[in-house]
Amino acid sequence: MITAAQLRAARALLGIDQKTLAEMAGVSLPTIQRMEASEGNVRGVVDTLTKVIEALDAAGVELIGENAPSTGSGRGVRLKEASVARGVDN
């Protein structure tokens, strides 16, 4: 699964706008906009999600699942638990 926040962050790392990602993935701009406006995990047609993830992968972005190790060797950024990231005490 990919979250809307991961999708926005991936675009930011690549320095591309929504239109460029849509073109790279072969999907429509409104599709990317809907995905990025989602709450939590992005929902949509599996084929469309696959196209977007493959486009990001081809551009050099590694999407890391929750509690999953990174397989890459480059620099990266990983979000801590949501409550820690927002500065909320447990």
PDB file as gemmi writes it, atoms N, CA and C in Angstrom:
CRYST1    1.000    1.000    1.000  90.00  90.00  90.00 P 1                      
ATOM      1  N   MET A   1       0.823  -1.189   0.000  1.00  0.00           N  
ATOM      2  CA  MET A   1       0.000   0.000   0.000  1.00  0.00           C  
ATOM      3  C   MET A   1       0.867   1.252   0.000  1.00  0.00           C  
ATOM      4  N   ILE A   2       0.358   2.285  -0.598  1.00  0.00           N  
ATOM      5  CA  ILE A   2       1.015   3.586  -0.609  1.00  0.00           C  
ATOM      6  C   ILE A   2       0.053   4.598  -0.001  1.00  0.00           C  
ATOM      7  N   THR A   3       0.588   5.497   0.788  1.00  0.00           N  
ATOM      8  CA  THR A   3      -0.260   6.529   1.370  1.00  0.00           C  
ATOM      9  C   THR A   3      -0.179   7.797   0.524  1.00  0.00           C  
ATOM     10  N   ALA A   4      -1.170   8.654   0.718  1.00  0.00           N  
ATOM     11  CA  ALA A   4      -1.171   9.930   0.006  1.00  0.00           C  
ATOM     12  C   ALA A   4       0.065  10.743   0.373  1.00  0.00           C  
ATOM     13  N   ALA A   5       0.459  10.669   1.642  1.00  0.00           N  
ATOM     14  CA  ALA A   5       1.652  11.409   2.083  1.00  0.00           C  
ATOM     15  C   ALA A   5       2.908  10.878   1.400  1.00  0.00           C  
ATOM     16  N   GLN A   6       3.006   9.557   1.230  1.00  0.00           N  
ATOM     17  CA  GLN A   6       4.160   8.979   0.526  1.00  0.00           C  
ATOM     18  C   GLN A   6       4.183   9.455  -0.921  1.00  0.00           C  
ATOM     19  N   LEU A   7       3.027   9.508  -1.540  1.00  0.00           N  
ATOM     20  CA  LEU A   7       2.943   9.928  -2.931  1.00  0.00           C  
ATOM     21  C   LEU A   7       3.396  11.374  -3.084  1.00  0.00           C  
ATOM     22  N   ARG A   8       2.911  12.240  -2.213  1.00  0.00           N  
ATOM     23  CA  ARG A   8       3.334  13.650  -2.264  1.00  0.00           C  
ATOM     24  C   ARG A   8       4.826  13.788  -1.981  1.00  0.00           C  
ATOM     25  N   ALA A   9       5.325  13.028  -1.009  1.00  0.00           N  
ATOM     26  CA  ALA A   9       6.751  13.089  -0.669  1.00  0.00           C  
ATOM     27  C   ALA A   9       7.610  12.585  -1.823  1.00  0.00           C  
ATOM     28  N   ALA A  10       7.167  11.532  -2.485  1.00  0.00           N  
ATOM     29  CA  ALA A  10       7.920  10.991  -3.617  1.00  0.00           C  
ATOM     30  C   ALA A  10       8.040  12.032  -4.726  1.00  0.00           C  
ATOM     31  N   ARG A  11       6.938  12.717  -4.994  1.00  0.00           N  
ATOM     32  CA  ARG A  11       6.989  13.776  -6.017  1.00  0.00           C  
ATOM     33  C   ARG A  11       7.948  14.882  -5.598  1.00  0.00           C  
ATOM     34  N   ALA A  12       7.898  15.241  -4.320  1.00  0.00           N  
ATOM     35  CA  ALA A  12       8.781  16.309  -3.827  1.00  0.00           C  
ATOM     36  C   ALA A  12      10.241  15.907  -3.974  1.00  0.00           C  
ATOM     37  N   LEU A  13      10.562  14.663  -3.651  1.00  0.00           N  
ATOM     38  CA  LEU A  13      11.944  14.195  -3.790  1.00  0.00           C  
ATOM     39  C   LEU A  13      12.413  14.262  -5.241  1.00  0.00           C  
ATOM     40  N   LEU A  14      11.502  13.988  -6.150  1.00  0.00           N  
ATOM     41  CA  LEU A  14      11.847  14.030  -7.579  1.00  0.00           C  
ATOM     42  C   LEU A  14      11.788  15.448  -8.149  1.00  0.00           C  
ATOM     43  N   GLY A  15      11.146  16.362  -7.424  1.00  0.00           N  
ATOM     44  CA  GLY A  15      11.003  17.731  -7.913  1.00  0.00           C  
ATOM     45  C   GLY A  15      10.067  17.833  -9.099  1.00  0.00           C  
ATOM     46  N   ILE A  16       9.007  17.017  -9.086  1.00  0.00           N  
ATOM     47  CA  ILE A  16       8.052  17.033 -10.203  1.00  0.00           C  
ATOM     48  C   ILE A  16       6.666  17.427  -9.702  1.00  0.00           C  
ATOM     49  N   ASP A  17       5.849  17.905 -10.622  1.00  0.00           N  
ATOM     50  CA  ASP A  17       4.482  18.259 -10.263  1.00  0.00           C  
ATOM     51  C   ASP A  17       3.541  17.088 -10.568  1.00  0.00           C  
ATOM     52  N   GLN A  18       2.287  17.261 -10.217  1.00  0.00           N  
ATOM     53  CA  GLN A  18       1.299  16.199 -10.411  1.00  0.00           C  
ATOM     54  C   GLN A  18       1.142  15.838 -11.887  1.00  0.00           C  
ATOM     55  N   LYS A  19       1.172  16.839 -12.744  1.00  0.00           N  
ATOM     56  CA  LYS A  19       1.007  16.593 -14.179  1.00  0.00           C  
ATOM     57  C   LYS A  19       2.138  15.706 -14.711  1.00  0.00           C  
ATOM     58  N   THR A  20       3.348  15.984 -14.286  1.00  0.00           N  
ATOM     59  CA  THR A  20       4.495  15.197 -14.737  1.00  0.00           C  
ATOM     60  C   THR A  20       4.383  13.758 -14.267  1.00  0.00           C  
ATOM     61  N   LEU A  21       3.983  13.550 -13.003  1.00  0.00           N  
ATOM     62  CA  LEU A  21       3.805  12.187 -12.504  1.00  0.00           C  
ATOM     63  C   LEU A  21       2.715  11.471 -13.291  1.00  0.00           C  
ATOM     64  N   ALA A  22       1.640  12.148 -13.573  1.00  0.00           N  
ATOM     65  CA  ALA A  22       0.557  11.543 -14.361  1.00  0.00           C  
ATOM     66  C   ALA A  22       1.073  11.089 -15.727  1.00  0.00           C  
ATOM     67  N   GLU A  23       1.863  11.928 -16.363  1.00  0.00           N  
ATOM     68  CA  GLU A  23       2.426  11.581 -17.674  1.00  0.00           C  
ATOM     69  C   GLU A  23       3.380  10.401 -17.558  1.00  0.00           C  
ATOM     70  N   MET A  24       4.215  10.409 -16.531  1.00  0.00           N  
ATOM     71  CA  MET A  24       5.171   9.311 -16.328  1.00  0.00           C  
ATOM     72  C   MET A  24       4.448   7.983 -16.124  1.00  0.00           C  
ATOM     73  N   ALA A  25       3.323   8.026 -15.409  1.00  0.00           N  
ATOM     74  CA  ALA A  25       2.588   6.808 -15.072  1.00  0.00           C  
ATOM     75  C   ALA A  25       1.565   6.425 -16.132  1.00  0.00           C  
ATOM     76  N   GLY A  26       1.275   7.332 -17.053  1.00  0.00           N  
ATOM     77  CA  GLY A  26       0.261   7.048 -18.073  1.00  0.00           C  
ATOM     78  C   GLY A  26      -1.152   7.056 -17.512  1.00  0.00           C  
ATOM     79  N   VAL A  27      -1.370   7.947 -16.533  1.00  0.00           N  
ATOM     80  CA  VAL A  27      -2.708   8.096 -15.958  1.00  0.00           C  
ATOM     81  C   VAL A  27      -3.104   9.562 -16.066  1.00  0.00           C  
ATOM     82  N   SER A  28      -4.357   9.870 -15.751  1.00  0.00           N  
ATOM     83  CA  SER A  28      -4.824  11.251 -15.875  1.00  0.00           C  
ATOM     84  C   SER A  28      -4.401  12.094 -14.670  1.00  0.00           C  
ATOM     85  N   LEU A  29      -4.322  13.399 -14.890  1.00  0.00           N  
ATOM     86  CA  LEU A  29      -4.012  14.335 -13.813  1.00  0.00           C  
ATOM     87  C   LEU A  29      -5.049  14.247 -12.690  1.00  0.00           C  
ATOM     88  N   PRO A  30      -6.359  14.214 -13.001  1.00  0.00           N  
ATOM     89  CA  PRO A  30      -7.346  14.080 -11.915  1.00  0.00           C  
ATOM     90  C   PRO A  30      -7.147  12.816 -11.073  1.00  0.00           C  
ATOM     91  N   THR A  31      -6.619  11.757 -11.671  1.00  0.00           N  
ATOM     92  CA  THR A  31      -6.357  10.526 -10.919  1.00  0.00           C  
ATOM     93  C   THR A  31      -5.287  10.773  -9.863  1.00  0.00           C  
ATOM     94  N   ILE A  32      -4.200  11.431 -10.249  1.00  0.00           N  
ATOM     95  CA  ILE A  32      -3.131  11.747  -9.294  1.00  0.00           C  
ATOM     96  C   ILE A  32      -3.665  12.686  -8.221  1.00  0.00           C  
ATOM     97  N   GLN A  33      -4.452  13.669  -8.611  1.00  0.00           N  
ATOM     98  CA  GLN A  33      -5.018  14.609  -7.645  1.00  0.00           C  
ATOM     99  C   GLN A  33      -5.907  13.887  -6.633  1.00  0.00           C  
ATOM    100  N   ARG A  34      -6.724  12.962  -7.096  1.00  0.00           N  
ATOM    101  CA  ARG A  34      -7.580  12.184  -6.199  1.00  0.00           C  
ATOM    102  C   ARG A  34      -6.746  11.331  -5.249  1.00  0.00           C  
ATOM    103  N   MET A  35      -5.711  10.694  -5.786  1.00  0.00           N  
ATOM    104  CA  MET A  35      -4.842   9.860  -4.963  1.00  0.00           C  
ATOM    105  C   MET A  35      -4.204  10.682  -3.849  1.00  0.00           C  
ATOM    106  N   GLU A  36      -3.690  11.847  -4.186  1.00  0.00           N  
ATOM    107  CA  GLU A  36      -3.004  12.681  -3.209  1.00  0.00           C  
ATOM    108  C   GLU A  36      -3.952  13.331  -2.207  1.00  0.00           C  
ATOM    109  N   ALA A  37      -5.226  13.410  -2.545  1.00  0.00           N  
ATOM    110  CA  ALA A  37      -6.215  13.986  -1.639  1.00  0.00           C  
ATOM    111  C   ALA A  37      -6.808  12.931  -0.699  1.00  0.00           C  
ATOM    112  N   SER A  38      -6.438  11.678  -0.895  1.00  0.00           N  
ATOM    113  CA  SER A  38      -6.957  10.582  -0.070  1.00  0.00           C  
ATOM    114  C   SER A  38      -6.512  10.739   1.371  1.00  0.00           C  
ATOM    115  N   GLU A  39      -7.288  10.185   2.267  1.00  0.00           N  
ATOM    116  CA  GLU A  39      -6.914  10.090   3.679  1.00  0.00           C  
ATOM    117  C   GLU A  39      -6.251   8.739   3.872  1.00  0.00           C  
ATOM    118  N   GLY A  40      -5.057   8.710   4.427  1.00  0.00           N  
ATOM    119  CA  GLY A  40      -4.389   7.429   4.685  1.00  0.00           C  
ATOM    120  C   GLY A  40      -3.956   6.746   3.410  1.00  0.00           C  
ATOM    121  N   ASN A  41      -4.242   5.438   3.315  1.00  0.00           N  
ATOM    122  CA  ASN A  41      -3.840   4.662   2.145  1.00  0.00           C  
ATOM    123  C   ASN A  41      -4.604   5.104   0.906  1.00  0.00           C  
ATOM    124  N   VAL A  42      -3.888   5.181  -0.206  1.00  0.00           N  
ATOM    125  CA  VAL A  42      -4.499   5.551  -1.474  1.00  0.00           C  
ATOM    126  C   VAL A  42      -5.369   4.395  -1.938  1.00  0.00           C  
ATOM    127  N   ARG A  43      -6.578   4.722  -2.332  1.00  0.00           N  
ATOM    128  CA  ARG A  43      -7.476   3.702  -2.863  1.00  0.00           C  
ATOM    129  C   ARG A  43      -7.665   3.969  -4.336  1.00  0.00           C  
ATOM    130  N   GLY A  44      -7.878   2.903  -5.085  1.00  0.00           N  
ATOM    131  CA  GLY A  44      -8.102   3.060  -6.509  1.00  0.00           C  
ATOM    132  C   GLY A  44      -7.992   1.733  -7.218  1.00  0.00           C  
ATOM    133  N   VAL A  45      -8.054   1.786  -8.504  1.00  0.00           N  
ATOM    134  CA  VAL A  45      -7.932   0.600  -9.337  1.00  0.00           C  
ATOM    135  C   VAL A  45      -6.498   0.071  -9.206  1.00  0.00           C  
ATOM    136  N   VAL A  46      -6.371  -1.214  -8.967  1.00  0.00           N  
ATOM    137  CA  VAL A  46      -5.052  -1.816  -8.753  1.00  0.00           C  
ATOM    138  C   VAL A  46      -4.112  -1.519  -9.913  1.00  0.00           C  
ATOM    139  N   ASP A  47      -4.592  -1.611 -11.132  1.00  0.00           N  
ATOM    140  CA  ASP A  47      -3.757  -1.348 -12.307  1.00  0.00           C  
ATOM    141  C   ASP A  47      -3.216   0.082 -12.284  1.00  0.00           C  
ATOM    142  N   THR A  48      -4.045   1.020 -11.889  1.00  0.00           N  
ATOM    143  CA  THR A  48      -3.625   2.423 -11.825  1.00  0.00           C  
ATOM    144  C   THR A  48      -2.585   2.631 -10.731  1.00  0.00           C  
ATOM    145  N   LEU A  49      -2.828   2.060  -9.562  1.00  0.00           N  
ATOM    146  CA  LEU A  49      -1.855   2.163  -8.476  1.00  0.00           C  
ATOM    147  C   LEU A  49      -0.519   1.564  -8.891  1.00  0.00           C  
ATOM    148  N   THR A  50      -0.577   0.431  -9.569  1.00  0.00           N  
ATOM    149  CA  THR A  50       0.638  -0.238 -10.034  1.00  0.00           C  
ATOM    150  C   THR A  50       1.412   0.657 -10.998  1.00  0.00           C  
ATOM    151  N   LYS A  51       0.706   1.311 -11.912  1.00  0.00           N  
ATOM    152  CA  LYS A  51       1.368   2.208 -12.865  1.00  0.00           C  
ATOM    153  C   LYS A  51       2.098   3.347 -12.156  1.00  0.00           C  
ATOM    154  N   VAL A  52       1.457   3.918 -11.152  1.00  0.00           N  
ATOM    155  CA  VAL A  52       2.062   5.035 -10.432  1.00  0.00           C  
ATOM    156  C   VAL A  52       3.286   4.561  -9.649  1.00  0.00           C  
ATOM    157  N   ILE A  53       3.151   3.445  -8.962  1.00  0.00           N  
ATOM    158  CA  ILE A  53       4.278   2.914  -8.190  1.00  0.00           C  
ATOM    159  C   ILE A  53       5.440   2.541  -9.098  1.00  0.00           C  
ATOM    160  N   GLU A  54       5.153   1.923 -10.241  1.00  0.00           N  
ATOM    161  CA  GLU A  54       6.214   1.559 -11.185  1.00  0.00           C  
ATOM    162  C   GLU A  54       6.886   2.800 -11.761  1.00  0.00           C  
ATOM    163  N   ALA A  55       6.129   3.851 -12.011  1.00  0.00           N  
ATOM    164  CA  ALA A  55       6.714   5.092 -12.534  1.00  0.00           C  
ATOM    165  C   ALA A  55       7.653   5.710 -11.502  1.00  0.00           C  
ATOM    166  N   LEU A  56       7.232   5.708 -10.241  1.00  0.00           N  
ATOM    167  CA  LEU A  56       8.086   6.244  -9.183  1.00  0.00           C  
ATOM    168  C   LEU A  56       9.345   5.395  -9.023  1.00  0.00           C  
ATOM    169  N   ASP A  57       9.186   4.086  -9.088  1.00  0.00           N  
ATOM    170  CA  ASP A  57      10.324   3.181  -8.983  1.00  0.00           C  
ATOM    171  C   ASP A  57      11.321   3.419 -10.122  1.00  0.00           C  
ATOM    172  N   ALA A  58      10.805   3.560 -11.332  1.00  0.00           N  
ATOM    173  CA  ALA A  58      11.664   3.791 -12.495  1.00  0.00           C  
ATOM    174  C   ALA A  58      12.412   5.124 -12.379  1.00  0.00           C  
ATOM    175  N   ALA A  59      11.804   6.075 -11.648  1.00  0.00           N  
ATOM    176  CA  ALA A  59      12.437   7.382 -11.461  1.00  0.00           C  
ATOM    177  C   ALA A  59      13.431   7.369 -10.304  1.00  0.00           C  
ATOM    178  N   GLY A  60      13.510   6.241  -9.588  1.00  0.00           N  
ATOM    179  CA  GLY A  60      14.495   6.108  -8.525  1.00  0.00           C  
ATOM    180  C   GLY A  60      13.965   6.247  -7.114  1.00  0.00           C  
ATOM    181  N   VAL A  61      12.649   6.217  -6.940  1.00  0.00           N  
ATOM    182  CA  VAL A  61      12.059   6.346  -5.613  1.00  0.00           C  
ATOM    183  C   VAL A  61      11.756   4.960  -5.047  1.00  0.00           C  
ATOM    184  N   GLU A  62      12.223   4.715  -3.830  1.00  0.00           N  
ATOM    185  CA  GLU A  62      11.907   3.473  -3.130  1.00  0.00           C  
ATOM    186  C   GLU A  62      10.806   3.764  -2.124  1.00  0.00           C  
ATOM    187  N   LEU A  63       9.668   3.127  -2.291  1.00  0.00           N  
ATOM    188  CA  LEU A  63       8.572   3.275  -1.336  1.00  0.00           C  
ATOM    189  C   LEU A  63       8.741   2.215  -0.264  1.00  0.00           C  
ATOM    190  N   ILE A  64       8.778   2.639   0.983  1.00  0.00           N  
ATOM    191  CA  ILE A  64       9.033   1.731   2.092  1.00  0.00           C  
ATOM    192  C   ILE A  64       7.752   1.560   2.893  1.00  0.00           C  
ATOM    193  N   GLY A  65       7.324   0.324   3.034  1.00  0.00           N  
ATOM    194  CA  GLY A  65       6.129   0.037   3.810  1.00  0.00           C  
ATOM    195  C   GLY A  65       6.380   0.204   5.296  1.00  0.00           C  
ATOM    196  N   GLU A  66       5.290   0.344   6.050  1.00  0.00           N  
ATOM    197  CA  GLU A  66       5.391   0.491   7.493  1.00  0.00           C  
ATOM    198  C   GLU A  66       6.075  -0.727   8.106  1.00  0.00           C  
ATOM    199  N   ASN A  67       7.049  -0.480   8.961  1.00  0.00           N  
ATOM    200  CA  ASN A  67       7.824  -1.522   9.642  1.00  0.00           C  
ATOM    201  C   ASN A  67       8.621  -2.412   8.689  1.00  0.00           C  
ATOM    202  N   ALA A  68       8.849  -1.941   7.480  1.00  0.00           N  
ATOM    203  CA  ALA A  68       9.626  -2.707   6.504  1.00  0.00           C  
ATOM    204  C   ALA A  68      11.017  -2.098   6.364  1.00  0.00           C  
ATOM    205  N   PRO A  69      12.023  -2.939   6.184  1.00  0.00           N  
ATOM    206  CA  PRO A  69      13.378  -2.408   5.986  1.00  0.00           C  
ATOM    207  C   PRO A  69      13.533  -1.840   4.573  1.00  0.00           C  
ATOM    208  N   SER A  70      14.439  -0.920   4.432  1.00  0.00           N  
ATOM    209  CA  SER A  70      14.761  -0.378   3.121  1.00  0.00           C  
ATOM    210  C   SER A  70      15.751  -1.307   2.439  1.00  0.00           C  
ATOM    211  N   THR A  71      15.539  -1.550   1.148  1.00  0.00           N  
ATOM    212  CA  THR A  71      16.473  -2.374   0.393  1.00  0.00           C  
ATOM    213  C   THR A  71      17.478  -1.529  -0.368  1.00  0.00           C  
ATOM    214  N   GLY A  72      17.265  -0.223  -0.374  1.00  0.00           N  
ATOM    215  CA  GLY A  72      18.139   0.673  -1.108  1.00  0.00           C  
ATOM    216  C   GLY A  72      19.419   0.979  -0.358  1.00  0.00           C  
ATOM    217  N   SER A  73      20.332   1.645  -1.057  1.00  0.00           N  
ATOM    218  CA  SER A  73      21.601   1.988  -0.440  1.00  0.00           C  
ATOM    219  C   SER A  73      21.843   3.493  -0.418  1.00  0.00           C  
ATOM    220  N   GLY A  74      20.929   4.249  -0.982  1.00  0.00           N  
ATOM    221  CA  GLY A  74      21.115   5.693  -1.012  1.00  0.00           C  
ATOM    222  C   GLY A  74      20.583   6.357   0.241  1.00  0.00           C  
ATOM    223  N   ARG A  75      20.689   7.662   0.275  1.00  0.00           N  
ATOM    224  CA  ARG A  75      20.153   8.434   1.391  1.00  0.00           C  
ATOM    225  C   ARG A  75      18.640   8.397   1.326  1.00  0.00           C  
ATOM    226  N   GLY A  76      18.006   8.637   2.437  1.00  0.00           N  
ATOM    227  CA  GLY A  76      16.554   8.632   2.442  1.00  0.00           C  
ATOM    228  C   GLY A  76      15.983   9.293   3.668  1.00  0.00           C  
ATOM    229  N   VAL A  77      14.685   9.361   3.686  1.00  0.00           N  
ATOM    230  CA  VAL A  77      13.949   9.942   4.791  1.00  0.00           C  
ATOM    231  C   VAL A  77      12.840   8.977   5.148  1.00  0.00           C  
ATOM    232  N   ARG A  78      12.641   8.796   6.433  1.00  0.00           N  
ATOM    233  CA  ARG A  78      11.577   7.902   6.881  1.00  0.00           C  
ATOM    234  C   ARG A  78      10.827   8.598   8.008  1.00  0.00           C  
ATOM    235  N   LEU A  79       9.516   8.590   7.954  1.00  0.00           N  
ATOM    236  CA  LEU A  79       8.681   9.205   8.962  1.00  0.00           C  
ATOM    237  C   LEU A  79       8.593   8.305  10.189  1.00  0.00           C  
ATOM    238  N   LYS A  80       8.801   8.894  11.349  1.00  0.00           N  
ATOM    239  CA  LYS A  80       8.645   8.147  12.596  1.00  0.00           C  
ATOM    240  C   LYS A  80       7.160   7.902  12.823  1.00  0.00           C  
ATOM    241  N   GLU A  81       6.831   7.215  13.907  1.00  0.00           N  
ATOM    242  CA  GLU A  81       5.424   7.001  14.226  1.00  0.00           C  
ATOM    243  C   GLU A  81       4.718   8.337  14.226  1.00  0.00           C  
ATOM    244  N   ALA A  82       3.478   8.341  13.776  1.00  0.00           N  
ATOM    245  CA  ALA A  82       2.725   9.589  13.613  1.00  0.00           C  
ATOM    246  C   ALA A  82       2.700  10.423  14.886  1.00  0.00           C  
ATOM    247  N   SER A  83       2.468   9.817  16.039  1.00  0.00           N  
ATOM    248  CA  SER A  83       2.396  10.595  17.277  1.00  0.00           C  
ATOM    249  C   SER A  83       3.742  11.212  17.634  1.00  0.00           C  
ATOM    250  N   VAL A  84       4.832  10.511  17.342  1.00  0.00           N  
ATOM    251  CA  VAL A  84       6.162  11.044  17.610  1.00  0.00           C  
ATOM    252  C   VAL A  84       6.482  12.164  16.626  1.00  0.00           C  
ATOM    253  N   ALA A  85       6.136  11.964  15.362  1.00  0.00           N  
ATOM    254  CA  ALA A  85       6.440  12.946  14.329  1.00  0.00           C  
ATOM    255  C   ALA A  85       5.739  14.265  14.580  1.00  0.00           C  
ATOM    256  N   ARG A  86       4.542  14.207  15.162  1.00  0.00           N  
ATOM    257  CA  ARG A  86       3.784  15.443  15.421  1.00  0.00           C  
ATOM    258  C   ARG A  86       4.109  16.030  16.784  1.00  0.00           C  
ATOM    259  N   GLY A  87       4.978  15.349  17.546  1.00  0.00           N  
ATOM    260  CA  GLY A  87       5.354  15.868  18.863  1.00  0.00           C  
ATOM    261  C   GLY A  87       4.325  15.592  19.941  1.00  0.00           C  
ATOM    262  N   VAL A  88       3.483  14.591  19.734  1.00  0.00           N  
ATOM    263  CA  VAL A  88       2.453  14.247  20.712  1.00  0.00           C  
ATOM    264  C   VAL A  88       3.018  13.232  21.688  1.00  0.00           C  
ATOM    265  N   ASP A  89       2.849  13.468  22.967  1.00  0.00           N  
ATOM    266  CA  ASP A  89       3.306  12.517  23.980  1.00  0.00           C  
ATOM    267  C   ASP A  89       2.358  11.332  24.039  1.00  0.00           C  
ATOM    268  N   ASN A  90       2.929  10.151  24.309  1.00  0.00           N  
ATOM    269  CA  ASN A  90       2.090   8.958  24.433  1.00  0.00           C  
ATOM    270  C   ASN A  90       1.555   8.822  25.819  1.00  0.00           C  
TER     271      ASN A  90                                                      
END                                                                             
